[in-house]
Protein backbone atom coordinates (compact mmCIF):
# COMPACT_ATOMS: atom_id res chain seq x y z
CA UNK A 1 0.00 0.00 0.00
CA UNK A 2 1.15 3.52 -0.78
CA UNK A 3 -0.11 6.64 0.96
CA UNK A 4 0.58 10.27 0.03
CA UNK A 5 -0.81 13.45 1.46
CA UNK A 6 -1.19 16.65 -0.50
CA UNK A 7 -1.68 20.16 0.83
CA UNK A 8 -4.88 21.64 -0.64
CA UNK A 9 -5.05 25.44 -0.58
CA UNK A 10 -8.27 27.46 -0.73
CA UNK A 11 -8.35 30.84 -2.44
CA UNK A 12 -10.92 33.41 -3.47
CA UNK A 13 -10.22 33.97 -7.16
CA UNK A 14 -6.42 33.49 -7.03
CA UNK A 15 -5.95 29.72 -7.37
CA UNK A 16 -4.82 29.81 -11.01
CA UNK A 17 -2.24 32.52 -10.34
CA UNK A 18 -1.03 30.80 -7.17
CA UNK A 19 -0.61 27.42 -8.86
CA UNK A 20 1.24 29.06 -11.75
CA UNK A 21 3.55 30.72 -9.25
CA UNK A 22 4.21 27.44 -7.40
CA UNK A 23 4.93 25.73 -10.72
CA UNK A 24 7.50 28.47 -11.47
CA UNK A 25 9.19 27.82 -8.10
CA UNK A 26 9.04 24.01 -7.88
CA UNK A 27 8.59 22.93 -11.51
CA UNK A 28 6.27 20.12 -12.51
CA UNK A 29 3.05 19.90 -14.43
CA UNK A 30 -0.03 21.98 -13.81
CA UNK A 31 -3.60 20.76 -14.21
CA UNK A 32 -6.56 23.12 -13.99
CA UNK A 33 -10.31 22.53 -14.10
CA UNK A 34 -12.54 25.60 -14.05
CA UNK A 35 -16.11 25.70 -12.82
CA UNK A 36 -17.08 26.11 -16.49
CA UNK A 37 -15.08 23.00 -17.49
CA UNK A 38 -16.90 20.98 -14.81
CA UNK A 39 -20.34 22.40 -15.69
CA UNK A 40 -20.58 23.64 -12.10
CA UNK A 41 -21.03 27.39 -12.64
CA UNK A 42 -23.01 29.07 -9.87
CA UNK A 43 -22.15 32.67 -10.82
CA UNK A 44 -21.04 33.57 -14.34
CA UNK A 45 -18.40 35.92 -12.87
CA UNK A 46 -16.74 32.86 -11.27
CA UNK A 47 -17.06 30.50 -14.26
CA UNK A 48 -13.38 30.63 -15.15
CA UNK A 49 -12.14 30.31 -11.58
CA UNK A 50 -10.56 27.03 -10.48
CA UNK A 51 -12.73 24.21 -9.18
CA UNK A 52 -9.72 21.88 -8.98
CA UNK A 53 -6.07 22.51 -9.70
CA UNK A 54 -2.77 20.82 -9.01
CA UNK A 55 0.95 21.18 -9.54
CA UNK A 56 2.89 17.91 -9.38
CA UNK A 57 6.57 17.30 -10.09
CA UNK A 58 8.49 14.09 -10.68
CA UNK A 59 10.65 15.06 -7.66
CA UNK A 60 7.65 14.59 -5.36
CA UNK A 61 6.30 18.12 -4.97
CA UNK A 62 2.51 18.23 -5.09
CA UNK A 63 0.03 20.92 -4.12
CA UNK A 64 -3.64 21.38 -4.92
CA UNK A 65 -5.85 24.47 -4.87
CA UNK A 66 -9.28 25.78 -5.71
CA UNK A 67 -11.28 28.99 -5.60
CA UNK A 68 -13.94 29.01 -2.90
CA UNK A 69 -17.14 30.24 -4.55
CA UNK A 70 -18.78 33.42 -3.26
CA UNK A 71 -21.73 31.36 -2.02
CA UNK A 72 -19.46 29.82 0.66
CA UNK A 73 -17.70 31.60 3.53
CA UNK A 74 -13.93 31.87 3.23
CA UNK A 75 -11.60 33.13 5.95
CA UNK A 76 -7.90 32.27 5.73
CA UNK A 77 -7.46 33.18 9.38
CA UNK A 78 -4.23 34.48 10.83
CA UNK A 79 -2.01 31.38 10.59
CA UNK A 80 -4.32 28.50 9.65
CA UNK A 81 -1.51 26.25 8.41
CA UNK A 82 2.08 26.08 7.16
CA UNK A 83 3.27 24.25 4.07
CA UNK A 84 6.52 22.47 4.94
CA UNK A 85 9.18 21.75 2.32
CA UNK A 86 12.03 19.51 3.48
CA UNK A 87 14.98 18.68 1.24
CA UNK A 88 18.51 17.38 1.78
CA UNK A 89 20.32 19.74 -0.61
CA UNK A 90 21.05 23.34 0.44
CA UNK A 91 21.25 24.66 -3.14
CA UNK A 92 17.84 23.17 -3.91
CA UNK A 93 16.39 24.68 -0.74
CA UNK A 94 17.82 28.12 -1.54
CA UNK A 95 16.28 27.97 -5.03
CA UNK A 96 12.83 27.31 -3.58
CA UNK A 97 13.39 29.98 -0.92
CA UNK A 98 14.34 32.61 -3.49
CA UNK A 99 11.32 31.76 -5.61
CA UNK A 100 8.85 31.93 -2.74
CA UNK A 101 10.37 35.19 -1.44
CA UNK A 102 9.60 36.91 -4.77
CA UNK A 103 6.75 39.19 -3.73
CA UNK A 104 6.59 37.56 -0.29
CA UNK A 105 7.47 38.54 3.27
CA UNK A 106 10.20 36.77 5.23
CA UNK A 107 8.85 35.62 8.60
CA UNK A 108 12.08 33.91 9.76
CA UNK A 109 15.36 34.42 7.91
CA UNK A 110 16.92 31.44 6.16
CA UNK A 111 19.62 30.45 8.66
CA UNK A 112 20.84 27.60 10.86
CA UNK A 113 18.44 26.53 13.61
CA UNK A 114 18.51 24.17 16.57
CA UNK A 115 17.04 21.32 14.47
CA UNK A 116 18.36 22.01 10.99
CA UNK A 117 21.47 23.37 9.31
CA UNK A 118 19.19 25.67 7.30
CA UNK A 119 15.65 26.79 8.14
CA UNK A 120 13.42 29.69 7.12
CA UNK A 121 9.80 30.78 6.94
CA UNK A 122 8.21 33.00 4.29
CA UNK A 123 4.66 34.19 3.62
CA UNK A 124 4.30 34.23 -0.16
CA UNK A 125 2.48 36.80 -2.28
CA UNK A 126 -0.76 34.81 -1.88
CA UNK A 127 -0.63 34.81 1.93
CA UNK A 128 0.49 31.17 2.25
CA UNK A 129 3.18 30.56 4.88
CA UNK A 130 5.95 28.16 3.85
CA UNK A 131 8.45 26.53 6.21
CA UNK A 132 11.60 25.34 4.44
CA UNK A 133 14.41 23.36 6.00
CA UNK A 134 17.14 20.85 5.44
CA UNK A 135 15.96 17.42 6.54
CA UNK A 136 18.22 15.71 9.04
CA UNK A 137 17.77 12.47 10.95
CA UNK A 138 15.82 12.91 14.17
CA UNK A 139 18.09 12.26 17.13
CA UNK A 140 15.35 11.74 19.72
Secondary structure, 3 states (H helix, E strand, C coil): CCCCCCEEEEECCCHHHHHHHHHHHHCCEEEEEECCCCCCCCCHHHCCCEEEEEEECCCCCEEEEEECCCCCCCCCCCCCCCEEEEECCHHHHHHHHHHHHCCCEEEEEEECCCCCCCEEEEECCCCCEEEEEECCCCCC
